[in-house]
Amino acid sequence: MSELINLLLDGSKQMHIQLTESQSKDLLSYTELMIKWNKTYNLSAITSPSEVVKKHLLDSLSVLHYVDDSSILDVGSGAGLPGIVIAIMRPNIDVSVIDSVGKKCHFMRFVKSQLRINNLRVINERVESHITKSCYGQIISRAFSGVEDTIALTKHLLCGDGHYLLMKGEHFEKEKLKDIVIKKHKIFVPYVSDARFLLQINTKYI
């Protein structure tokens, strides 16, 4: 456990993110739950605790500086990445995570209950069928779909002045993006050699 906490704290520090003792504890508890439930729920192909910290937690934390204080929807959240990490780190904002797979939502609800994440809402639905009374200020995705498909399936949920935060690997530039105006940020994730990017897309440019 000391190895994991050191990995988490050092990685966060390299990204200029200061973790409180409570946040560190919750993130590591989340890691433990993910590894435990993964054995039967098939949440992730990554099973090594240190790799979970590097490729899941630190990767999710890497976009934190781009998240503002408006409500946020994590699309195709799976095990809760990055939505649960954002909810732990930013208790002042409303975070919703949506996934069509029931067992993954069951896991996320368990994490919410165990860690008492009061600003987190778990939605078991297909995102294109999701209807909400109030729009979301931000929509984020990590491993959901291509840029154009993500926008097509979720645009009805985004506020008029909202924006997308789409986490992508190095091959995203092969996607056909037509006339979508994108602000591209190269993201640094400690201990991860794969190239990571964040695509920021404002509603008015879609």
C-alpha positions in Angstrom: 0.0 0.0 0.0 2.9 2.4 0.7 4.1 1.9 -2.8 0.7 2.8 -4.2 0.3 5.9 -2.1 3.8 7.1 -3.0 3.0 6.5 -6.7 -0.2 8.4 -6.4 1.2 11.3 -4.4 4.4 11.7 -6.6 2.4 11.4 -9.8 -0.1 14.0 -8.6 2.7 16.3 -7.6 4.3 16.1 -11.0 0.9 17.3 -12.4 0.8 20.1 -9.9 -2.2 18.5 -8.1 -2.3 18.7 -4.3 -4.1 15.7 -2.8 -5.6 16.0 0.7 -5.3 13.1 3.1 -9.0 12.3 2.6 -8.7 12.4 -1.2 -5.7 10.1 -1.2 -7.5 7.7 1.0 -10.6 7.7 -1.2 -8.6 7.2 -4.4 -6.7 4.3 -3.0 -9.9 2.7 -1.6 -11.4 3.2 -5.0 -8.4 1.4 -6.5 -8.8 -1.5 -4.1 -12.5 -1.9 -4.9 -11.8 -1.7 -8.6 -9.2 -4.6 -8.4 -11.5 -6.7 -6.1 -14.6 -6.3 -8.3 -12.7 -6.7 -11.5 -12.3 -10.4 -10.8 -16.0 -11.1 -11.4 -17.2 -7.9 -13.1 -14.6 -7.5 -15.8 -14.3 -3.8 -15.3 -10.8 -3.4 -16.9 -8.1 -5.3 -18.6 -5.6 -3.7 -16.2 -5.2 -5.8 -13.1 -1.9 -4.8 -11.5 -2.5 -2.3 -8.6 0.4 -0.1 -9.7 -0.8 0.0 -13.3 -4.3 0.8 -12.1 -2.9 3.9 -10.3 -0.8 4.9 -13.3 -3.2 4.2 -16.2 -6.5 4.8 -14.5 -6.1 7.2 -11.6 -3.3 9.4 -12.8 -4.7 9.4 -16.3 -8.0 10.6 -14.9 -6.4 13.2 -12.7 -4.4 14.6 -15.7 -7.5 16.5 -17.1 -8.5 18.0 -13.7 -7.1 21.4 -14.5 -9.5 21.7 -17.5 -12.6 20.9 -15.6 -14.6 23.9 -14.5 -17.2 24.3 -11.8 -20.3 23.5 -14.0 -22.1 20.2 -13.9 -20.3 17.4 -15.8 -21.5 14.2 -17.4 -19.0 11.3 -17.9 -20.2 9.3 -20.9 -19.5 5.6 -21.1 -17.9 5.8 -17.7 -17.3 2.0 -17.3 -15.7 1.6 -13.8 -16.1 5.3 -13.2 -13.2 6.8 -15.0 -12.7 9.7 -15.0 -16.0 10.6 -13.4 -15.5 9.1 -9.9 -12.0 10.6 -9.7 -13.4 14.0 -10.6 -16.2 13.7 -8.1 -13.6 12.8 -5.3 -11.4 15.7 -6.3 -14.1 18.3 -6.9 -16.8 17.8 -4.3 -18.2 21.3 -5.2 -19.5 20.2 -8.6 -22.3 17.9 -9.7 -20.8 14.8 -11.4 -23.0 12.3 -13.3 -21.6 9.1 -14.8 -23.6 7.2 -17.4 -23.1 3.6 -18.7 -25.5 1.2 -20.5 -23.9 -1.9 -18.7 -25.8 -2.7 -15.5 -23.0 -4.4 -13.6 -20.7 -1.5 -14.2 -23.3 0.9 -12.8 -23.8 -1.4 -9.8 -20.1 -1.2 -9.1 -20.2 2.6 -9.4 -23.2 2.9 -7.0 -21.3 0.7 -4.5 -18.3 3.0 -4.7 -20.5 6.0 -4.2 -22.1 4.4 -1.1 -18.8 3.1 0.4 -16.9 6.4 -0.1 -19.9 8.6 0.5 -19.5 10.6 -2.7 -22.5 12.8 -2.3 -22.0 14.8 -5.5 -22.0 11.7 -7.7 -25.0 10.4 -9.7 -24.9 7.1 -11.5 -27.2 6.6 -14.5 -27.8 3.2 -16.1 -28.9 4.1 -19.6 -27.8 4.5 -23.2 -26.7 8.1 -23.5 -28.7 8.8 -26.6 -31.9 7.8 -24.6 -31.0 9.9 -21.6 -33.2 12.9 -20.9 -32.5 15.4 -18.2 -34.4 18.5 -16.9 -31.2 20.6 -16.8 -28.4 20.5 -19.3 -24.8 19.7 -18.5 -22.1 22.3 -18.6 -19.4 19.8 -19.6 -19.4 16.4 -21.2 -16.3 14.2 -20.8 -15.4 10.8 -22.2 -12.3 8.6 -21.9 -13.0 5.5 -23.9 -16.5 5.9 -25.4 -16.5 6.5 -29.1 -15.1 8.7 -31.9 -15.4 12.5 -31.7 -18.3 12.8 -34.2 -20.2 9.9 -32.8 -19.8 11.2 -29.3 -21.2 14.6 -30.3 -24.0 13.1 -32.3 -25.2 11.0 -29.4 -24.8 13.6 -26.6 -25.3 17.0 -28.1 -28.9 17.2 -26.8 -27.6 17.0 -23.2 -25.0 19.9 -23.4 -25.8 23.5 -22.4 -25.7 26.1 -25.1 -22.5 27.5 -23.6 -21.1 24.1 -22.6 -18.1 22.2 -23.9 -16.7 18.7 -24.5 -13.6 17.3 -22.9 -12.6 14.2 -24.9 -9.7 12.2 -23.7 -7.8 10.6 -26.6 -4.7 8.6 -27.5 -2.2 9.3 -30.2 -4.3 7.9 -33.1 -7.2 10.2 -32.7 -6.0 12.4 -35.6 -6.9 9.6 -38.0 -10.6 10.3 -37.3 -12.6 12.3 -39.8 -13.6 15.5 -38.0 -15.2 17.5 -40.8 -15.5 21.2 -39.8 -15.5 20.7 -36.0 -13.3 23.3 -34.3 -11.1 21.7 -31.7 -8.6 23.0 -29.1 -6.1 20.2 -28.6 -4.1 19.9 -25.4 -1.2 17.4 -25.0 -1.6 15.9 -21.6 1.3 14.7 -19.4 0.6 11.6 -17.4 3.5 10.5 -15.1 4.8 7.0 -15.6 2.7 6.5 -18.8 4.6 6.5 -22.1 1.6 6.5 -24.4 0.8 9.9 -25.9 -2.4 11.4 -24.4 -4.5 14.3 -25.6 -7.5 16.3 -24.5 -9.8 17.7 -27.1 -11.8 20.7 -25.9 -14.8 21.5 -28.1 -17.2 24.4 -27.4 -20.9 24.0 -28.4 -20.8 27.1 -30.5 -18.2 25.6 -32.8 -20.1 22.4 -33.6 
